[in-house]
Amino acid sequence: TAERVLPYFNSKIIPSLKSGNDVIISAHGNSLRAIVMTLDRLNEKEVIALNIPNGVPIVYDVNANGEVENKVEL
């Protein structure tokens, strides 16, 4: 899943965030795991244990360099 999701995320979503746009991502668990793995800099063991609950927003603040400055789980 990561092989399909991350190229799109890196080529479309990250540039949009760097431009100051807000982006909402709604996807299934494995796609979200791949994105969260990248944003949270998790390794393979950590991402396997990751549980992303359904319907619970996670808000990331990403700076102009594409780095996470803040994360809030609502």
N, C-alpha and C positions, 0 to 999 in steps of 0.2 A: 504494500500500500504506500509506504514512504517513497518508493521509487517513482510513483505516479503523482503523489500529492506535493512533495517538496519542490520539484522543479517549477510547478505552477505557483506555489506559495512564494518562492524566491524571485520569480520573474514578474509576477503581477501584484501580489499582496504587499510584499515588503516595499517596493517602489511607491506604492500608493500611500503606505504609512509614512514613509520618509518625506512625502510631499505634504504631510499634515492632514491627510484624510482619515476619517473614521471608517473602519471596516468591520462588518459583522460576518462571522464565519459560522455557518450551521452545517454540521456534517455528522457522519456516523462515527462510532468510537475509534476505529483504527485510523481513520483519517485525522481525527482530532489528536490521537496519541502521537502521530508523526509530527504534527505541528507543535504540540506542547513539548515534545522531545527537543525540538529545535529551539524554541523560545526559552525553555527552562534549562537547556543544556544538560539533558539527562543522558545517561548511558543506556545500553540495551537492557541490562538487568533492571535498572530503575524504571524504564518505560513499560516493561512487561508487568511490573507490579502496580503500575499507575491505574487508578480507578477514576474515571471521569463520569460523574453522575449525570443522568439524563435531565435536561431542562434546567440546569443550574449554570448561570452565566459565569464566565471567568473573564475579567477585564484586564487586558495588558496595556500599559502605556509604553509605547515604543518611540525612541527618540529619532532624530534625523539620521543617525548612524545605523539604525535598524536594531539597536540594543534595547532590551527590556529595562525600563527604569522603575516600573511598579507593576505589581500583580495583585488583583483583588478578586477573591472568590465570593460571589454574592449568594 
